[in-house]
Amino acid sequence: MAINSEWHATHKLPRNAKLEERLNWHIVHAANCGCREMPATIKRELEVRGLTVPSPRSLK
Ligand SMILES: [Zn+2]
């Protein structure tokens, strides 16, 4: 999937973002844009919390 530059322009992840912010960002990012894979550390943290990783298809 191509980069959703419009989404990125309105959803900036701060350089010093906390884990919590990064988790939320990656969840929303995965649902809105496919420019890059969710990092393994984020995926693992979601699993630990019992959260599922959304995909663009699952939202339609
Ligand atoms: Zn992206």
PDB file of the backbone (N, CA, C, O) and the ligand in Angstrom, with CONECT records:
HET     ZN  A 101       1
ATOM      1  N   MET A   1       0.856  -1.205   0.000  1.00  0.00           N
ATOM      2  CA  MET A   1       0.000   0.000   0.000  1.00  0.00           C
ATOM      3  C   MET A   1       0.882   1.241   0.000  1.00  0.00           C
ATOM      4  O   MET A   1       1.938   1.259   0.633  1.00  0.00           O
ATOM      5  N   ALA A   2       0.461   2.242  -0.687  1.00  0.00           N
ATOM      6  CA  ALA A   2       1.234   3.489  -0.747  1.00  0.00           C
ATOM      7  C   ALA A   2       1.094   4.274   0.547  1.00  0.00           C
ATOM      8  O   ALA A   2       0.211   4.026   1.369  1.00  0.00           O
ATOM      9  N   ILE A   3       1.993   5.221   0.692  1.00  0.00           N
ATOM     10  CA  ILE A   3       1.964   6.036   1.908  1.00  0.00           C
ATOM     11  C   ILE A   3       0.758   6.973   1.881  1.00  0.00           C
ATOM     12  O   ILE A   3       0.436   7.579   0.859  1.00  0.00           O
ATOM     13  N   ASN A   4       0.117   7.071   3.016  1.00  0.00           N
ATOM     14  CA  ASN A   4      -1.012   7.977   3.183  1.00  0.00           C
ATOM     15  C   ASN A   4      -0.469   9.288   3.743  1.00  0.00           C
ATOM     16  O   ASN A   4      -0.511   9.534   4.948  1.00  0.00           O
ATOM     17  N   SER A   5       0.044  10.124   2.837  1.00  0.00           N
ATOM     18  CA  SER A   5       0.748  11.336   3.288  1.00  0.00           C
ATOM     19  C   SER A   5      -0.190  12.313   3.989  1.00  0.00           C
ATOM     20  O   SER A   5       0.232  13.071   4.861  1.00  0.00           O
ATOM     21  N   GLU A   6      -1.443  12.290   3.610  1.00  0.00           N
ATOM     22  CA  GLU A   6      -2.411  13.175   4.266  1.00  0.00           C
ATOM     23  C   GLU A   6      -2.562  12.800   5.745  1.00  0.00           C
ATOM     24  O   GLU A   6      -2.623  13.658   6.625  1.00  0.00           O
ATOM     25  N   TRP A   7      -2.618  11.487   5.981  1.00  0.00           N
ATOM     26  CA  TRP A   7      -2.739  11.009   7.363  1.00  0.00           C
ATOM     27  C   TRP A   7      -1.476  11.358   8.148  1.00  0.00           C
ATOM     28  O   TRP A   7      -1.548  11.817   9.288  1.00  0.00           O
ATOM     29  N   HIS A   8      -0.324  11.136   7.528  1.00  0.00           N
ATOM     30  CA  HIS A   8       0.937  11.413   8.217  1.00  0.00           C
ATOM     31  C   HIS A   8       1.072  12.884   8.571  1.00  0.00           C
ATOM     32  O   HIS A   8       1.621  13.224   9.620  1.00  0.00           O
ATOM     33  N   ALA A   9       0.577  13.756   7.708  1.00  0.00           N
ATOM     34  CA  ALA A   9       0.678  15.190   7.955  1.00  0.00           C
ATOM     35  C   ALA A   9      -0.097  15.602   9.199  1.00  0.00           C
ATOM     36  O   ALA A   9       0.241  16.589   9.853  1.00  0.00           O
ATOM     37  N   THR A  10      -1.127  14.847   9.517  1.00  0.00           N
ATOM     38  CA  THR A  10      -1.963  15.199  10.667  1.00  0.00           C
ATOM     39  C   THR A  10      -1.705  14.298  11.871  1.00  0.00           C
ATOM     40  O   THR A  10      -2.283  14.515  12.937  1.00  0.00           O
ATOM     41  N   HIS A  11      -0.848  13.293  11.717  1.00  0.00           N
ATOM     42  CA  HIS A  11      -0.537  12.394  12.828  1.00  0.00           C
ATOM     43  C   HIS A  11       0.970  12.252  12.977  1.00  0.00           C
ATOM     44  O   HIS A  11       1.567  11.268  12.541  1.00  0.00           O
ATOM     45  N   LYS A  12       1.561  13.245  13.594  1.00  0.00           N
ATOM     46  CA  LYS A  12       3.007  13.197  13.811  1.00  0.00           C
ATOM     47  C   LYS A  12       3.304  12.516  15.137  1.00  0.00           C
ATOM     48  O   LYS A  12       2.685  12.798  16.163  1.00  0.00           O
ATOM     49  N   LEU A  13       4.282  11.598  15.078  1.00  0.00           N
ATOM     50  CA  LEU A  13       4.717  10.938  16.306  1.00  0.00           C
ATOM     51  C   LEU A  13       5.925  11.692  16.848  1.00  0.00           C
ATOM     52  O   LEU A  13       6.956  11.774  16.181  1.00  0.00           O
ATOM     53  N   PRO A  14       5.805  12.245  18.056  1.00  0.00           N
ATOM     54  CA  PRO A  14       6.929  13.002  18.617  1.00  0.00           C
ATOM     55  C   PRO A  14       8.160  12.123  18.765  1.00  0.00           C
ATOM     56  O   PRO A  14       8.056  10.925  19.028  1.00  0.00           O
ATOM     57  N   ARG A  15       9.325  12.731  18.594  1.00  0.00           N
ATOM     58  CA  ARG A  15      10.581  12.004  18.710  1.00  0.00           C
ATOM     59  C   ARG A  15      10.739  11.368  20.094  1.00  0.00           C
ATOM     60  O   ARG A  15      11.293  10.277  20.227  1.00  0.00           O
ATOM     61  N   ASN A  16      10.249  12.062  21.116  1.00  0.00           N
ATOM     62  CA  ASN A  16      10.407  11.568  22.488  1.00  0.00           C
ATOM     63  C   ASN A  16       9.116  10.924  23.000  1.00  0.00           C
ATOM     64  O   ASN A  16       8.837  10.923  24.199  1.00  0.00           O
ATOM     65  N   ALA A  17       8.325  10.369  22.049  1.00  0.00           N
ATOM     66  CA  ALA A  17       7.046   9.781  22.436  1.00  0.00           C
ATOM     67  C   ALA A  17       7.222   8.643  23.437  1.00  0.00           C
ATOM     68  O   ALA A  17       8.166   7.857  23.351  1.00  0.00           O
ATOM     69  N   LYS A  18       6.310   8.575  24.368  1.00  0.00           N
ATOM     70  CA  LYS A  18       6.317   7.474  25.331  1.00  0.00           C
ATOM     71  C   LYS A  18       5.813   6.210  24.641  1.00  0.00           C
ATOM     72  O   LYS A  18       5.205   6.270  23.573  1.00  0.00           O
ATOM     73  N   LEU A  19       6.079   5.062  25.271  1.00  0.00           N
ATOM     74  CA  LEU A  19       5.633   3.787  24.703  1.00  0.00           C
ATOM     75  C   LEU A  19       4.136   3.807  24.436  1.00  0.00           C
ATOM     76  O   LEU A  19       3.661   3.329  23.406  1.00  0.00           O
ATOM     77  N   GLU A  20       3.405   4.374  25.393  1.00  0.00           N
ATOM     78  CA  GLU A  20       1.948   4.463  25.269  1.00  0.00           C
ATOM     79  C   GLU A  20       1.550   5.215  23.997  1.00  0.00           C
ATOM     80  O   GLU A  20       0.658   4.789  23.264  1.00  0.00           O
ATOM     81  N   GLU A  21       2.223   6.332  23.751  1.00  0.00           N
ATOM     82  CA  GLU A  21       1.924   7.144  22.558  1.00  0.00           C
ATOM     83  C   GLU A  21       2.299   6.402  21.283  1.00  0.00           C
ATOM     84  O   GLU A  21       1.584   6.456  20.282  1.00  0.00           O
ATOM     85  N   ARG A  22       3.443   5.702  21.338  1.00  0.00           N
ATOM     86  CA  ARG A  22       3.885   4.951  20.164  1.00  0.00           C
ATOM     87  C   ARG A  22       2.913   3.822  19.859  1.00  0.00           C
ATOM     88  O   ARG A  22       2.599   3.570  18.696  1.00  0.00           O
ATOM     89  N   LEU A  23       2.437   3.143  20.893  1.00  0.00           N
ATOM     90  CA  LEU A  23       1.472   2.065  20.696  1.00  0.00           C
ATOM     91  C   LEU A  23       0.229   2.585  19.992  1.00  0.00           C
ATOM     92  O   LEU A  23      -0.221   2.028  18.991  1.00  0.00           O
ATOM     93  N   ASN A  24      -0.314   3.665  20.541  1.00  0.00           N
ATOM     94  CA  ASN A  24      -1.532   4.245  19.963  1.00  0.00           C
ATOM     95  C   ASN A  24      -1.294   4.687  18.522  1.00  0.00           C
ATOM     96  O   ASN A  24      -2.124   4.467  17.640  1.00  0.00           O
ATOM     97  N   TRP A  25      -0.138   5.317  18.307  1.00  0.00           N
ATOM     98  CA  TRP A  25       0.183   5.811  16.960  1.00  0.00           C
ATOM     99  C   TRP A  25       0.236   4.649  15.983  1.00  0.00           C
ATOM    100  O   TRP A  25      -0.328   4.730  14.892  1.00  0.00           O
ATOM    101  N   HIS A  26       0.908   3.569  16.363  1.00  0.00           N
ATOM    102  CA  HIS A  26       1.072   2.443  15.449  1.00  0.00           C
ATOM    103  C   HIS A  26      -0.246   1.728  15.196  1.00  0.00           C
ATOM    104  O   HIS A  26      -0.470   1.231  14.093  1.00  0.00           O
ATOM    105  N   ILE A  27      -1.116   1.665  16.186  1.00  0.00           N
ATOM    106  CA  ILE A  27      -2.432   1.059  15.988  1.00  0.00           C
ATOM    107  C   ILE A  27      -3.203   1.843  14.935  1.00  0.00           C
ATOM    108  O   ILE A  27      -3.746   1.266  13.992  1.00  0.00           O
ATOM    109  N   VAL A  28      -3.248   3.155  15.099  1.00  0.00           N
ATOM    110  CA  VAL A  28      -3.982   3.994  14.148  1.00  0.00           C
ATOM    111  C   VAL A  28      -3.277   3.994  12.797  1.00  0.00           C
ATOM    112  O   VAL A  28      -3.921   3.988  11.748  1.00  0.00           O
ATOM    113  N   HIS A  29      -1.963   4.000  12.836  1.00  0.00           N
ATOM    114  CA  HIS A  29      -1.205   3.997  11.587  1.00  0.00           C
ATOM    115  C   HIS A  29      -1.482   2.745  10.762  1.00  0.00           C
ATOM    116  O   HIS A  29      -1.706   2.819   9.554  1.00  0.00           O
ATOM    117  N   ALA A  30      -1.461   1.588  11.436  1.00  0.00           N
ATOM    118  CA  ALA A  30      -1.677   0.328  10.720  1.00  0.00           C
ATOM    119  C   ALA A  30      -3.037   0.310  10.033  1.00  0.00           C
ATOM    120  O   ALA A  30      -3.213  -0.328   8.995  1.00  0.00           O
ATOM    121  N   ALA A  31      -3.999   1.020  10.626  1.00  0.00           N
ATOM    122  CA  ALA A  31      -5.356   1.021  10.071  1.00  0.00           C
ATOM    123  C   ALA A  31      -5.511   2.030   8.940  1.00  0.00           C
ATOM    124  O   ALA A  31      -6.443   1.938   8.141  1.00  0.00           O
ATOM    125  N   ASN A  32      -4.596   2.991   8.876  1.00  0.00           N
ATOM    126  CA  ASN A  32      -4.757   4.079   7.903  1.00  0.00           C
ATOM    127  C   ASN A  32      -3.691   4.152   6.831  1.00  0.00           C
ATOM    128  O   ASN A  32      -3.871   4.823   5.815  1.00  0.00           O
ATOM    129  N   CYS A  33      -2.585   3.468   7.051  1.00  0.00           N
ATOM    130  CA  CYS A  33      -1.466   3.614   6.129  1.00  0.00           C
ATOM    131  C   CYS A  33      -0.621   2.360   6.147  1.00  0.00           C
ATOM    132  O   CYS A  33      -0.494   1.712   7.186  1.00  0.00           O
ATOM    133  N   GLY A  34      -0.042   2.009   5.012  1.00  0.00           N
ATOM    134  CA  GLY A  34       0.775   0.812   4.943  1.00  0.00           C
ATOM    135  C   GLY A  34       2.189   1.092   4.502  1.00  0.00           C
ATOM    136  O   GLY A  34       2.812   0.253   3.850  1.00  0.00           O
ATOM    137  N   CYS A  35       2.716   2.269   4.849  1.00  0.00           N
ATOM    138  CA  CYS A  35       4.041   2.645   4.356  1.00  0.00           C
ATOM    139  C   CYS A  35       5.143   1.859   5.037  1.00  0.00           C
ATOM    140  O   CYS A  35       6.227   1.707   4.473  1.00  0.00           O
ATOM    141  N   ARG A  36       4.895   1.365   6.219  1.00  0.00           N
ATOM    142  CA  ARG A  36       5.926   0.549   6.875  1.00  0.00           C
ATOM    143  C   ARG A  36       5.314  -0.422   7.868  1.00  0.00           C
ATOM    144  O   ARG A  36       4.215  -0.221   8.383  1.00  0.00           O
ATOM    145  N   GLU A  37       6.068  -1.479   8.115  1.00  0.00           N
ATOM    146  CA  GLU A  37       5.630  -2.520   9.045  1.00  0.00           C
ATOM    147  C   GLU A  37       5.614  -1.998  10.468  1.00  0.00           C
ATOM    148  O   GLU A  37       6.405  -1.133  10.843  1.00  0.00           O
ATOM    149  N   MET A  38       4.701  -2.541  11.246  1.00  0.00           N
ATOM    150  CA  MET A  38       4.709  -2.252  12.668  1.00  0.00           C
ATOM    151  C   MET A  38       5.943  -2.929  13.285  1.00  0.00           C
ATOM    152  O   MET A  38       6.166  -4.117  13.050  1.00  0.00           O
ATOM    153  N   PRO A  39       6.744  -2.199  14.064  1.00  0.00           N
ATOM    154  CA  PRO A  39       7.942  -2.806  14.640  1.00  0.00           C
ATOM    155  C   PRO A  39       7.601  -3.989  15.536  1.00  0.00           C
ATOM    156  O   PRO A  39       6.543  -4.021  16.163  1.00  0.00           O
ATOM    157  N   ALA A  40       8.507  -4.958  15.589  1.00  0.00           N
ATOM    158  CA  ALA A  40       8.275  -6.170  16.384  1.00  0.00           C
ATOM    159  C   ALA A  40       8.036  -5.830  17.849  1.00  0.00           C
ATOM    160  O   ALA A  40       7.235  -6.484  18.518  1.00  0.00           O
ATOM    161  N   THR A  41       8.720  -4.819  18.344  1.00  0.00           N
ATOM    162  CA  THR A  41       8.552  -4.467  19.764  1.00  0.00           C
ATOM    163  C   THR A  41       7.138  -3.978  20.029  1.00  0.00           C
ATOM    164  O   THR A  41       6.575  -4.238  21.093  1.00  0.00           O
ATOM    165  N   ILE A  42       6.565  -3.270  19.064  1.00  0.00           N
ATOM    166  CA  ILE A  42       5.192  -2.769  19.216  1.00  0.00           C
ATOM    167  C   ILE A  42       4.212  -3.929  19.143  1.00  0.00           C
ATOM    168  O   ILE A  42       3.281  -4.017  19.943  1.00  0.00           O
ATOM    169  N   LYS A  43       4.427  -4.827  18.171  1.00  0.00           N
ATOM    170  CA  LYS A  43       3.549  -5.995  18.033  1.00  0.00           C
ATOM    171  C   LYS A  43       3.538  -6.821  19.316  1.00  0.00           C
ATOM    172  O   LYS A  43       2.489  -7.269  19.779  1.00  0.00           O
ATOM    173  N   ARG A  44       4.732  -7.012  19.877  1.00  0.00           N
ATOM    174  CA  ARG A  44       4.832  -7.821  21.085  1.00  0.00           C
ATOM    175  C   ARG A  44       4.101  -7.156  22.246  1.00  0.00           C
ATOM    176  O   ARG A  44       3.423  -7.819  23.030  1.00  0.00           O
ATOM    177  N   GLU A  45       4.249  -5.847  22.341  1.00  0.00           N
ATOM    178  CA  GLU A  45       3.591  -5.116  23.428  1.00  0.00           C
ATOM    179  C   GLU A  45       2.066  -5.211  23.291  1.00  0.00           C
ATOM    180  O   GLU A  45       1.356  -5.317  24.291  1.00  0.00           O
ATOM    181  N   LEU A  46       1.575  -5.172  22.068  1.00  0.00           N
ATOM    182  CA  LEU A  46       0.126  -5.305  21.850  1.00  0.00           C
ATOM    183  C   LEU A  46      -0.345  -6.696  22.270  1.00  0.00           C
ATOM    184  O   LEU A  46      -1.403  -6.849  22.881  1.00  0.00           O
ATOM    185  N   GLU A  47       0.458  -7.704  21.931  1.00  0.00           N
ATOM    186  CA  GLU A  47       0.101  -9.076  22.310  1.00  0.00           C
ATOM    187  C   GLU A  47       0.050  -9.228  23.819  1.00  0.00           C
ATOM    188  O   GLU A  47      -0.861  -9.854  24.360  1.00  0.00           O
ATOM    189  N   VAL A  48       1.040  -8.650  24.499  1.00  0.00           N
ATOM    190  CA  VAL A  48       1.101  -8.700  25.957  1.00  0.00           C
ATOM    191  C   VAL A  48      -0.174  -8.109  26.548  1.00  0.00           C
ATOM    192  O   VAL A  48      -0.695  -8.597  27.551  1.00  0.00           O
ATOM    193  N   ARG A  49      -0.663  -7.061  25.916  1.00  0.00           N
ATOM    194  CA  ARG A  49      -1.865  -6.385  26.411  1.00  0.00           C
ATOM    195  C   ARG A  49      -3.158  -6.999  25.888  1.00  0.00           C
ATOM    196  O   ARG A  49      -4.252  -6.546  26.226  1.00  0.00           O
ATOM    197  N   GLY A  50      -3.027  -8.033  25.062  1.00  0.00           N
ATOM    198  CA  GLY A  50      -4.214  -8.694  24.547  1.00  0.00           C
ATOM    199  C   GLY A  50      -4.950  -7.879  23.497  1.00  0.00           C
ATOM    200  O   GLY A  50      -6.153  -8.046  23.297  1.00  0.00           O
ATOM    201  N   LEU A  51      -4.211  -6.985  22.821  1.00  0.00           N
ATOM    202  CA  LEU A  51      -4.828  -6.165  21.779  1.00  0.00           C
ATOM    203  C   LEU A  51      -4.535  -6.785  20.421  1.00  0.00           C
ATOM    204  O   LEU A  51      -3.483  -7.396  20.232  1.00  0.00           O
ATOM    205  N   THR A  52      -5.443  -6.635  19.486  1.00  0.00           N
ATOM    206  CA  THR A  52      -5.219  -7.148  18.147  1.00  0.00           C
ATOM    207  C   THR A  52      -4.738  -6.019  17.252  1.00  0.00           C
ATOM    208  O   THR A  52      -5.099  -4.856  17.430  1.00  0.00           O
ATOM    209  N   VAL A  53      -3.930  -6.390  16.306  1.00  0.00           N
ATOM    210  CA  VAL A  53      -3.400  -5.400  15.364  1.00  0.00           C
ATOM    211  C   VAL A  53      -4.414  -5.213  14.240  1.00  0.00           C
ATOM    212  O   VAL A  53      -4.718  -6.168  13.525  1.00  0.00           O
ATOM    213  N   PRO A  54      -4.938  -4.015  14.073  1.00  0.00           N
ATOM    214  CA  PRO A  54      -5.916  -3.798  13.012  1.00  0.00           C
ATOM    215  C   PRO A  54      -5.247  -3.740  11.650  1.00  0.00           C
ATOM    216  O   PRO A  54      -4.088  -3.342  11.532  1.00  0.00           O
ATOM    217  N   SER A  55      -5.974  -4.134  10.637  1.00  0.00           N
ATOM    218  CA  SER A  55      -5.476  -3.991   9.278  1.00  0.00           C
ATOM    219  C   SER A  55      -6.492  -3.142   8.535  1.00  0.00           C
ATOM    220  O   SER A  55      -7.663  -3.098   8.913  1.00  0.00           O
ATOM    221  N   PRO A  56      -6.052  -2.462   7.473  1.00  0.00           N
ATOM    222  CA  PRO A  56      -6.993  -1.602   6.731  1.00  0.00           C
ATOM    223  C   PRO A  56      -8.218  -2.370   6.278  1.00  0.00           C
ATOM    224  O   PRO A  56      -9.322  -1.826   6.251  1.00  0.00           O
ATOM    225  N   ARG A  57      -8.026  -3.647   5.917  1.00  0.00           N
ATOM    226  CA  ARG A  57      -9.145  -4.437   5.432  1.00  0.00           C
ATOM    227  C   ARG A  57     -10.190  -4.695   6.520  1.00  0.00           C
ATOM    228  O   ARG A  57     -11.391  -4.733   6.253  1.00  0.00           O
ATOM    229  N   SER A  58      -9.702  -4.873   7.754  1.00  0.00           N
ATOM    230  CA  SER A  58     -10.634  -5.213   8.831  1.00  0.00           C
ATOM    231  C   SER A  58     -11.575  -4.056   9.161  1.00  0.00           C
ATOM    232  O   SER A  58     -12.607  -4.257   9.803  1.00  0.00           O
ATOM    233  N   LEU A  59     -11.226  -2.860   8.729  1.00  0.00           N
ATOM    234  CA  LEU A  59     -12.062  -1.694   9.050  1.00  0.00           C
ATOM    235  C   LEU A  59     -13.121  -1.416   7.997  1.00  0.00           C
ATOM    236  O   LEU A  59     -14.017  -0.599   8.208  1.00  0.00           O
ATOM    237  N   LYS A  60     -13.013  -2.111   6.841  1.00  0.00           N
ATOM    238  CA  LYS A  60     -13.965  -1.830   5.786  1.00  0.00           C
ATOM    239  C   LYS A  60     -15.119  -2.807   5.759  1.00  0.00           C
ATOM    240  O   LYS A  60     -16.007  -2.691   4.914  1.00  0.00           O
TER     241      LYS A  60
HETATM  242 ZN    ZN A 101       2.584   5.482   7.079  1.00  0.00          ZN2+
END
